[in-house]
Amino acid sequence: MISADNEKVYQVSGIVSSIEEMFYYAPLPLLIETTLMPFRDIIITDGLIISYNIIIGGKMKRAFKDTYITAKKNDMIQKSL
């Protein structure tokens, strides 16, 4: 997940289902609103995820991908809170 506030990249896990399973019907990337919480040594959501019915264009998709690749390359993906 990439924060809309500060473009930080978070590795978020689902407790029962993965995020991909929860939104199997939606094309990615997807604009959502949720609360991130620490759980043991990982980041989870509180289970309440609101998705917005917005189509994200190619330019924004590339920007998200670039943000993710840069974070991964620089080992900046937040894996715990």
C-alpha positions, 0 to 999 in steps of 0.5 A, spaced: 500 500 500 502 507 498 500 512 503 496 518 499 499 523 504 506 522 504 507 516 499 510 511 504 510 504 501 507 499 506 507 491 506 500 490 509 498 483 510 491 480 511 489 476 518 484 471 514 484 473 507 489 477 503 488 484 500 488 481 493 482 476 495 478 481 498 478 485 492 478 480 487 473 483 482 477 490 482 482 492 477 489 494 481 491 499 483 485 501 487 484 507 492 482 505 499 481 508 505 483 503 511 486 504 518 493 500 519 495 497 525 501 493 528 500 486 529 506 482 532 511 484 527 507 485 521 502 491 519 495 489 518 488 493 517 483 493 522 478 489 517 474 495 515 476 497 508 472 502 504 474 502 496 472 508 492 469 506 485 475 510 481 478 508 475 486 510 475 489 512 469 495 509 466 500 515 468 498 515 475 499 507 475 506 508 472 507 513 478 505 508 483 509 503 480 515 508 480 514 509 487 513 502 489 520 500 485 524 506 488 522 504 495 523 497 494 530 498 491 532 503 497 529 498 502 524 503 504 518 499 504 515 499 511 514 492 514 512 494 521 509 500 525 
